[in-house]
Amino acid sequence: MVTTYKQKASKLDVCQRKSRYFSPMEKQDLLKIIKHLRTSEGLTHQQMATKLGWGKQTYERIENGRTQNVGLDDIAQIAQVFGLTVVELMNRATPEGTATALLKEAVHLFREAQTKVDAAEQILKKLPKNK
């Protein structure tokens, strides 16, 4: 069964009201996403820890799931590093969320590549033509 965005947001509300901590499954999914985001941004554990104002070992323990209590505040801070909300981060755990994130990334990369192609064409137009 696929979990929708609204169901994830509802789970988040319950999580906030009850214990401020995530279930083991939610935690595992979130940590995989966080690791993927960190590595795709080319950030090391130390760089993430510095951005968060945490120690490297603290960040490593959280990302690797070696701490029992990953709080909502911790996840919110991590999400902010990537310009996301907690709900947006949770939504990436669904197949639809993953597909949407991949498509957005592909569009961004395409636009970036198109800008470079346009710049290269402008340079080539300025070169003297060989006859």
Secondary structure, 3 states (H helix, E strand, C coil): CCCCHHHHHHHHHHHHHHCCECCHHHHHHHHHHHHHHHHHCCCCHHHHHHHHCCCHHHHHHHHCCCCCCCEHHHHHHHHHHCCCCHHHHHHCCCHHHHHHHHHHHHHHHHHHHHHHHHHHHHHHHHCCCCC
